[in-house]
Amino acid sequence: MKIRVLKLGTECRDKATQLEGTITHWSCDMEGRISYLFQPKGLNEEGHPVLKLFLNEKRLEVTKADFEEVEVPFEILGTEVTDKASSFTGMAVDFIRHINGCFHVVIQPAGMLLKKNTPVVALDFDLRGCTGEKIPVLTEKKLVRSRSEKPSPTGDSCIRELPPGVR
């Protein structure tokens, strides 16, 4: 299914905060809603980038030329998927597109953590490293080419609810 999204790398202004910044990621949930990760320009007191904001399109000052259509495999959302490397398994609940082009799936496991009595935290994984009934299997040649053209980051989760102590 094709969806209309802001091009990643678009520089714009957040109407609410009046901050200038760049769209670095977008996420798409099971209902097709799009959210954008907005990196404001500037550094904090420690010299690190200021915190990113999750925003919707209406908050951003953009033009029609800032949009593109992309193909999204919606049939995967709502199905069970597994990260091959870790065996982390659950329902595919969101997609995340990173600025360099890689495409992640957010996996929400079932159940609760017994000691904390809280749901297991969802995590995102490069879709190319996952298996599931609806996930197409790439040939080794296509996989190598895809990883070369669209490298996947590590350690830069886009999940909104991070475990305590993780930023």
Phi, psi and omega per residue, in radians:
M1 nan 2.410 3.113
K2 -1.613 2.428 3.067
I3 -2.241 2.729 3.128
R4 -1.747 2.139 -3.118
V5 -2.399 2.816 3.001
L6 -1.215 2.470 3.076
K7 -1.165 2.331 3.084
L8 -1.200 2.461 -3.037
G9 1.685 -0.108 3.107
T10 -1.099 2.244 3.056
E11 -1.644 2.304 -3.068
C12 -2.756 -3.036 3.141
R13 -2.111 2.450 2.987
D14 -1.473 2.106 -3.082
K15 -1.104 -0.573 -3.082
A16 -1.306 -0.872 -3.093
T17 -1.544 -0.277 -3.055
Q18 1.155 0.347 3.132
L19 -1.530 2.482 3.019
E20 -1.547 2.556 3.124
G21 -3.041 -2.863 -3.045
T22 -2.290 2.444 3.029
I23 -1.396 2.053 -3.069
T24 -1.867 -0.379 -3.129
H25 -2.631 2.749 2.872
W26 -2.319 2.657 3.073
S27 -2.199 2.639 -3.138
C28 -2.315 2.167 -3.108
D29 -1.636 -3.075 -3.061
M30 -1.129 -0.340 3.105
E31 -1.674 0.029 3.129
G32 1.491 0.139 3.105
R33 -1.285 2.404 -3.125
I34 -1.877 2.322 2.998
S35 -2.156 2.632 -3.117
Y36 -2.057 2.501 3.023
L37 -1.713 2.069 -3.026
F38 -1.903 2.091 3.101
Q39 -1.716 1.815 3.078
P40 -1.114 2.604 3.056
K41 -1.226 2.505 3.052
G42 2.114 2.854 -3.123
L43 -2.088 2.671 3.093
N44 -1.544 -2.992 -3.082
E45 -1.062 -0.501 -3.141
E46 -1.512 -0.010 -3.123
G47 1.468 0.222 3.109
H48 -1.706 2.773 3.074
P49 -1.011 2.484 3.078
V50 -1.092 2.780 -3.075
L51 -1.080 2.476 3.085
K52 -1.315 2.724 3.124
L53 -2.084 2.389 2.963
F54 -1.499 2.155 -3.083
L55 -2.315 2.815 2.984
N56 -1.797 2.926 -3.073
E57 -0.976 -0.651 -3.061
K58 -1.115 -0.387 3.136
R59 -1.463 -0.155 -3.003
L60 -1.844 2.387 3.040
E61 -1.495 1.786 -3.099
V62 -2.398 2.962 3.108
T63 -2.037 2.956 3.099
K64 -1.035 -0.553 -3.127
A65 -1.207 -0.250 -3.121
D66 -1.442 -0.006 -3.071
F67 -1.846 2.769 3.041
E68 -2.568 2.844 3.026
E69 -1.799 2.338 3.105
V70 -2.261 2.630 3.101
E71 -1.485 2.237 -3.139
V72 -2.197 2.261 -3.123
P73 -1.413 1.240 -3.079
F74 -0.982 -0.438 -3.096
E75 -1.095 -0.315 3.125
I76 -1.334 -0.614 -3.112
L77 -1.089 2.376 -3.114
G78 1.578 -0.097 3.122
T79 -1.804 2.887 3.105
E80 -1.431 2.279 3.100
V81 -2.309 2.754 -3.116
T82 -2.350 2.346 2.977
D83 -1.337 2.078 -3.067
K84 -1.035 -0.722 -3.042
A85 -1.168 -0.718 -3.026
S86 -1.863 -0.276 -3.033
S87 1.264 0.232 3.074
F88 -1.110 2.127 -3.007
T89 -2.268 2.509 3.070
G90 3.050 -2.879 -3.127
M91 -1.479 2.372 3.017
A92 -1.282 2.040 -3.046
V93 -2.025 -0.340 3.140
D94 -2.653 2.790 2.951
F95 -2.031 2.617 3.067
I96 -2.321 2.225 3.049
R97 -1.824 2.216 3.135
H98 -1.604 2.730 -3.056
I99 -1.000 -0.530 3.134
N100 -1.518 0.069 2.995
G101 1.846 -0.259 -3.114
C102 -1.228 2.759 -2.991
F103 -2.193 2.081 -3.107
H104 -1.904 2.701 3.034
V105 -2.026 2.399 3.080
V106 -1.618 2.193 -3.115
I107 -1.898 2.188 3.089
Q108 -1.933 1.861 3.089
P109 -1.206 2.762 3.044
A110 -1.431 2.773 2.963
G111 1.684 -3.140 -3.073
M112 -2.141 2.677 2.976
L113 -1.393 2.145 -3.029
L114 -1.107 -0.790 -3.080
K115 -1.205 -0.629 -3.076
K116 -1.720 -0.265 -3.090
N117 0.954 0.783 3.101
T118 -2.256 2.697 3.089
P119 -1.088 2.634 3.031
V120 -1.102 2.370 -3.111
V121 -1.278 2.354 3.062
A122 -1.225 2.582 3.095
L123 -2.318 2.712 3.096
D124 -1.886 2.535 -3.099
F125 -2.395 2.603 3.029
D126 -1.019 2.186 -3.099
L127 -1.010 -0.536 -3.128
R128 -1.151 -0.328 3.131
G129 -1.741 0.217 -3.095
C130 -2.004 2.748 3.059
T131 -2.164 2.725 3.102
G132 3.014 2.825 -3.080
E133 -0.964 -0.633 -3.068
K134 -1.731 -0.010 -3.115
I135 -1.562 2.106 3.136
P136 -1.176 2.508 3.119
V137 -1.612 2.166 3.127
L138 -1.556 2.552 3.016
T139 -1.181 2.790 -3.139
E140 -1.005 -0.710 -3.138
K141 -1.092 -0.803 3.141
K142 -1.173 -0.619 3.131
L143 -1.156 -0.790 3.118
V144 -1.079 -0.768 3.136
R145 -1.115 -0.769 -3.137
S146 -1.084 -0.775 -3.141
R147 -1.164 -0.560 3.113
S148 -1.233 -0.744 -3.101
E149 -1.361 -0.554 -3.072
K150 -2.357 1.341 -3.108
P151 -1.123 2.596 -3.129
S152 -1.781 2.339 3.103
P153 -1.301 2.811 3.005
T154 -2.206 2.538 3.088
G155 1.311 0.197 3.137
D156 -2.132 1.164 -3.082
S157 -1.170 2.541 3.097
C158 -1.893 0.182 3.141
I159 -1.208 2.403 -3.083
R160 -1.294 -0.665 -3.120
E161 -1.745 1.669 3.136
L162 -1.546 2.627 3.070
P163 -1.075 2.721 3.139
P164 -0.962 2.404 3.103
G165 1.461 -0.027 -3.127
V166 -1.865 2.284 3.080
R167 -2.440 nan nan
